[in-house]
């Protein structure tokens, strides 16, 4: 049986890794999976060398603070690979960590599959040369990515987006709202301030300040904050001072929260695609530390930040980035979806088109089939 090492960081990567691991084992019963990830990957039967918690940040200077721990984790993974000799390494997103790991595994002769590739088309396009040198097979989840990689000479396949299978609510809107003591027919706004600690520190105070503004303009408005896993309680402190009585916090149930909402205010990233799959109008927000933003902005090669807008090829969701992210702007854009039904309907129609562009269900299974093909080719080679 082949052995596959998987490396991922942050909750979304862990979710995809867990789904991939389950499909690998369904296709090849008894295979061994080792690696770096979180509870989703562990629950799928992987033997974890390390946990990503504490290493997931955004920003140049934020990354420097966790660099010693990241390098230590990479050394541990390489040492494990020398002992185990995996048939393939699958790296999932998390490029700053995974590019370095792929470099070292490449030197060991371990084939590298990059699943959920970095956004080289959005910023730092020079990484495409590195990816071509190190990666045996790229598996991309957005349709426009495959031609970019193929033109650069990278072996690539578009497998579709795994969230089409994974973004499923477990309870109905009525059930969740009743569980939270909220009203079934009241305007419901979901707040998704991010999954990394530094995202909550930068974004949540503004969203909390927008709550009373929205409530003053929207009768009976109620709010549900989707709390990502592994976040310390003190990061939710901005909610403590709110006098608005209808604000609920729900942990580890983002799809239930999205299904129960009418409009979503979400941090830019994977959550925008998740929101689009639920066909919910959204306001996209993001803020980095001022110095990180100033240094990073010249490297960005696209005019829009939200993934859902990039896939759509148009501005479906308003974006409030950096200085544009204010309580007043959040309130104005959120309330507009309720006050202008035609605007909300056009947005939902556009989101349905985005969902169709994401491919068909079964992305994790297709990705697993490609990974196993790489493993089988590796197993057929003579070993030193």
Protein Blocks (a to p, Z undefined) as FASTA:
>chain_A
ZZdddddehjklmmmmmmmmmmmmmmmghiaceddddfklmmnopacfbdfehpacgdjk
lmmmmmmmmmmmmmmmmmmmmmnopabdcdeejlllmmmmmmmmmmnopacddehiaffk
lgokllmmmmmmmpmbdcdfbfklmmmmmmnopacddebjfklmmmccfbdfklmmmmno
pafkbccddddebjbfklmmmmmmmmmmmmmmmmmmmghiacdddddehiafklmmmmmm
pcbfbbcddehilmmmmmmpmbdcddedjklmmmmmnopacdddddddfklmmmmmmmpc
bfbfblklmmnopafbccdehjlmcfklmmmmmmmmmmmmmlmmmmmmmmmmmmmmnope
hklmmmmmmmmmmmmmmmmpccZZ
